[in-house]
Amino acid sequence: MSQTPLSYKDAGVDIVAGDALVERIKPLAKKTMREGVLAGIGGFGALFEVPKRYKEPVLVSGTDGVGTKLKLAFEWNMHDTVGIDLVAMSVNDVLVQGAEPLFFLDYFACGKLDVDIAAAVVGGIAKGCELSGCALIGGETAEMPGMYPAGEYDLAGFAVGAVEKSKILTGQNVTVGDVVLGLASSGVHSNGFSLVRKCIERAGSNAPATLDGKPFKLALMEPTRLYVLNVLAALAKHPDTPDTSGIKALAHITGGGLLENIPRVLPDGLAAHLTEGSWPQTELFAWLQATAGIDDNEMNRTFNNGIGMVVVVDATAAENCAATLRAAGEQVYTIGRIAAQGDGAQVVVA
């Protein structure tokens, strides 16, 4: 007895849709091309040559996702900015070592491919790469029937950067008296959304219409700020060398907030003493704190709480460094100083 033939499409995988997505992606990726790209989208592997201006290049890599912020993207049908989040979470991490992001790869996985939604997501990824000066050089779209609920997808991103060996930021030069600058975040970024979603659920119909002048949903979905170009320019202008005093360490404030990320770039025996109230609390974070009913310590351990990147700089260069970053468009606050740790925590907010 003959059986009806089964195609890959009958099994739930649409090759034609996948090909259509690739064609939609190509012009987006093309806008991100930069020096070093030898072969990008479409091949089995992407080729990249480290720019020859590097004398002793050290490659720095990072990978991350967007987390449960995606659940809001599904629920609210807001897919065009989560790609920026994906890029930012990796390139901001690479930046912390003093590295220039060179190229980025993405992984998009779903149960059934919706070309329009996938193109919106990848459009955000391309935008994030463009704003960071790195090339979207390749990626993978996986359509896996039965693996994801209808209308949902997952994202992962991978960034590779380069830094001169002599200019790697390790934080080992940080000393007592150094100044801690805080660069304002654009919002919640991409961490703490499991709690954010609980707050939305708790607020229900009582959620505010706007926060910080933006519609409620847009305020919460505001993409992670990309600090790359402005901070790289500040590093070039204010290096910490045997002859000049400048930027000694950077900390990207992600999961764990200020309390758990700043210690990652401090030498043993030193602590960051942050001044409470030295940066403003936005309506967004005030609403989250009030709705969740949590104290300041928990806010600083869960969210970036308004500071997305920390810059530790020699006290003699702090004012000029802050001015450079402000001129580039960053909101900069002097939020503390480095002190001896003693028996206390490595980050104290008081």
C-alpha positions in Angstrom: 0.0 0.0 0.0 1.5 3.3 -1.1 1.8 6.2 1.3 1.5 9.9 0.7 5.0 11.4 0.3 6.1 13.7 3.1 8.1 16.8 2.4 10.2 18.9 4.8 7.4 21.5 4.7 4.9 18.8 5.7 7.1 18.2 8.7 7.0 21.9 9.7 10.1 23.3 8.1 9.6 25.8 5.3 12.8 26.0 3.2 11.3 28.7 1.0 10.5 30.9 4.0 14.1 30.4 5.2 15.5 31.5 1.8 13.2 34.5 1.8 14.5 35.6 5.2 18.1 35.3 4.0 17.3 37.6 1.1 15.7 40.1 3.5 18.7 39.9 5.8 21.4 40.5 3.2 20.9 44.2 2.6 20.6 44.8 6.4 23.9 43.0 7.0 25.5 44.9 4.1 25.0 48.2 5.9 27.2 46.9 8.8 30.2 45.9 6.7 33.6 47.3 7.8 37.3 46.8 7.3 38.3 43.2 7.8 35.3 41.5 6.4 36.4 39.1 3.7 33.2 37.0 3.4 30.0 37.4 5.3 26.3 36.3 5.0 25.6 33.2 2.9 28.7 31.1 3.2 29.4 28.1 5.5 31.7 30.3 7.6 32.3 34.0 7.8 35.9 35.3 7.2 37.4 38.3 9.0 40.9 39.6 8.9 42.1 41.5 12.0 42.8 45.1 10.9 46.6 45.6 10.3 46.7 48.7 12.5 46.8 46.3 15.5 50.4 45.4 16.4 49.7 42.8 19.1 46.0 42.1 18.7 44.2 40.1 21.5 40.8 38.8 20.6 38.0 39.3 23.1 34.8 37.3 22.8 31.4 37.5 24.4 28.0 35.8 24.2 24.6 36.5 25.7 20.9 36.5 25.0 17.9 38.8 25.8 16.3 36.8 28.5 12.7 37.0 29.5 12.3 40.4 28.0 11.4 38.3 25.0 8.2 37.3 26.7 7.0 40.9 26.6 8.1 41.1 22.9 5.8 38.2 22.2 2.9 39.5 24.3 3.1 43.0 23.0 4.1 42.2 19.5 7.2 44.4 19.8 10.0 42.7 17.9 12.0 45.6 16.3 14.3 46.5 19.2 15.1 43.2 20.9 17.9 42.7 18.3 19.5 45.9 19.6 19.4 44.4 23.1 21.0 41.2 21.8 24.0 43.1 20.3 24.4 45.4 23.2 24.6 42.7 25.9 27.6 41.2 24.1 29.4 44.2 22.7 29.2 46.2 25.9 30.8 43.2 27.7 33.6 43.1 25.1 34.1 46.8 25.5 34.8 46.4 29.2 38.2 44.8 28.3 39.0 47.9 26.3 38.2 46.1 23.0 36.7 47.3 19.8 33.9 45.0 18.6 34.8 43.7 15.2 32.0 41.3 14.2 28.8 39.7 15.5 26.9 36.5 14.8 23.3 35.8 15.8 21.3 32.6 16.4 17.5 32.8 15.9 15.5 29.7 16.8 11.7 29.2 16.5 9.1 26.6 16.0 7.6 28.0 12.9 9.3 30.8 10.9 7.4 34.0 10.5 9.6 35.9 8.0 8.2 39.3 8.9 8.9 38.9 12.6 12.3 37.3 12.0 13.2 40.2 9.7 12.2 42.7 12.3 14.4 41.0 14.9 17.4 40.8 12.6 16.8 44.4 11.5 17.3 45.3 15.2 20.5 43.2 15.3 21.8 45.0 12.2 21.0 48.4 13.7 22.8 47.5 16.9 25.8 46.4 14.9 25.8 49.5 12.9 25.6 51.7 16.0 28.5 49.7 17.5 30.8 49.8 14.4 30.9 46.0 14.1 29.9 43.8 11.2 26.9 41.4 11.2 29.0 38.8 9.6 26.9 35.6 9.9 24.3 33.7 11.9 21.9 30.9 12.0 18.1 30.6 11.7 16.7 27.4 13.1 13.2 26.4 12.5 12.4 23.5 14.8 8.7 22.4 14.9 7.6 21.4 18.4 10.5 23.0 20.2 8.8 26.4 20.8 5.2 27.6 21.4 3.5 29.3 18.5 4.7 32.9 18.1 7.8 32.5 20.3 11.5 32.4 19.5 14.8 32.5 21.2 17.9 34.6 20.5 21.6 34.3 21.2 24.4 36.5 20.1 28.2 36.2 19.8 30.6 39.1 19.5 34.3 39.2 18.8 36.5 42.2 19.4 40.2 43.1 19.5 42.4 45.2 21.7 46.1 45.9 21.8 47.8 43.6 24.3 49.3 46.6 26.0 45.9 48.3 26.4 43.8 45.5 27.9 41.7 46.9 30.8 42.1 44.5 33.7 41.3 46.8 36.6 44.6 45.9 38.3 45.7 49.6 38.2 42.7 50.8 40.2 43.9 52.4 43.4 42.4 54.2 46.5 41.1 57.7 45.5 40.1 56.8 41.9 36.8 58.3 40.9 33.8 56.2 39.9 31.7 57.7 37.0 28.3 56.3 36.1 26.9 56.4 32.6 23.1 56.6 32.5 21.2 53.5 31.3 18.4 53.9 28.7 16.1 51.9 31.0 16.0 48.4 32.4 18.2 47.1 29.5 17.9 43.3 29.4 18.2 42.1 33.0 15.7 41.7 35.8 12.7 41.1 33.5 11.4 38.1 35.5 10.8 40.7 38.3 9.6 43.3 35.8 7.0 40.9 34.5 5.8 40.2 38.0 5.4 43.9 38.6 3.4 44.3 35.4 1.2 41.4 36.6 0.8 42.9 40.0 -0.1 46.4 38.7 -2.7 45.1 36.2 -4.9 47.9 35.0 -3.3 50.3 37.5 -0.1 50.4 35.5 0.8 54.0 34.6 0.1 55.2 31.1 3.6 56.7 30.8 7.0 56.6 32.5 9.6 59.2 31.9 7.6 60.7 29.1 7.2 57.5 27.1 4.3 55.2 26.8 4.4 52.4 29.4 5.3 49.6 27.0 7.9 51.6 25.1 9.5 52.6 28.4 9.9 49.0 29.5 11.0 47.8 26.0 13.5 50.6 25.5 16.6 48.8 24.1 19.9 48.5 26.0 22.2 51.4 25.5 25.2 50.9 23.2 28.2 52.5 24.9 30.8 51.3 22.5 31.7 54.2 20.3 31.6 56.9 22.9 33.6 54.9 25.5 36.2 53.8 22.9 36.7 57.5 22.0 37.1 58.3 25.7 39.6 55.5 26.1 41.6 56.8 23.2 41.6 60.3 24.7 42.1 59.4 28.3 44.3 56.2 28.4 45.9 55.0 31.6 49.6 54.6 30.8 52.9 55.0 32.6 53.0 58.6 31.3 49.3 59.6 31.6 46.5 58.9 34.1 43.1 58.0 32.7 40.5 55.3 32.6 41.5 52.2 34.6 38.5 50.0 34.5 35.0 49.6 33.1 32.0 47.6 34.4 28.9 46.8 32.4 26.0 46.7 34.8 24.0 43.7 33.9 22.5 40.9 36.0 23.5 41.4 39.6 23.3 45.2 39.2 25.8 47.6 40.7 26.6 45.5 43.7 27.8 42.4 41.9 29.3 43.8 38.7 31.6 46.5 39.9 33.6 44.0 42.1 34.5 42.0 39.0 36.9 44.8 37.9 38.3 45.7 41.3 41.6 44.3 42.8 41.3 42.4 46.1 41.3 44.8 49.1 39.6 47.7 47.3 35.9 48.8 47.4 33.7 51.2 45.5 32.0 53.6 47.8 29.0 55.0 46.0 27.2 58.1 47.1 23.5 57.5 47.6 21.4 60.0 45.5 24.4 61.0 43.3 22.4 59.9 40.2 18.6 60.4 39.7 16.1 57.6 40.0 13.9 57.6 37.0 10.1 57.2 37.1 10.6 53.7 35.6 12.8 52.5 38.4 10.8 54.3 41.1 7.7 52.5 39.8 9.4 49.1 39.8 10.7 49.6 43.3 7.3 50.7 44.6 5.4 48.0 42.8 7.8 45.2 43.9 8.0 46.7 47.4 11.8 46.2 47.6 14.5 48.2 49.4 17.4 50.2 47.8 19.9 47.3 48.3 17.7 44.9 46.4 17.2 47.4 43.6 21.0 47.9 43.2 21.4 44.1 43.2 18.6 43.3 40.7 18.6 46.2 38.2 21.1 48.6 36.7 18.9 51.2 38.6 19.8 53.9 36.1 23.5 53.3 35.6 24.4 51.0 32.7 28.2 51.4 32.6 30.7 52.3 35.3 34.0 54.0 34.5 36.8 54.0 37.1 39.2 56.8 36.3 42.2 58.4 38.0 41.0 61.4 40.0 43.2 63.8 38.1 41.5 62.9 34.8 38.0 62.4 36.0 36.6 65.8 35.2 38.1 65.8 31.7 36.9 62.3 31.0 33.4 63.1 32.2 33.4 66.1 29.9 34.5 64.0 26.9 31.7 61.5 27.5 29.1 64.2 28.0 30.2 65.9 24.7 29.6 62.6 23.0 26.1 62.4 24.3 26.4 60.3 27.5 24.7 61.3 30.7 27.6 61.1 33.2 27.4 61.2 37.0 30.2 61.2 39.6 28.8 58.4 41.8 31.7 57.5 44.1 35.3 56.8 44.9 37.5 53.8 45.4 38.6 53.1 49.0 40.2 50.4 51.0 37.8 47.5 51.6 38.5 46.7 55.2 35.9 44.2 56.5 33.0 45.5 54.4 31.6 44.7 51.0 33.3 45.6 47.8 30.4 48.0 46.9 28.9 50.2 49.5 26.1 52.6 48.7 25.6 55.2 51.4 
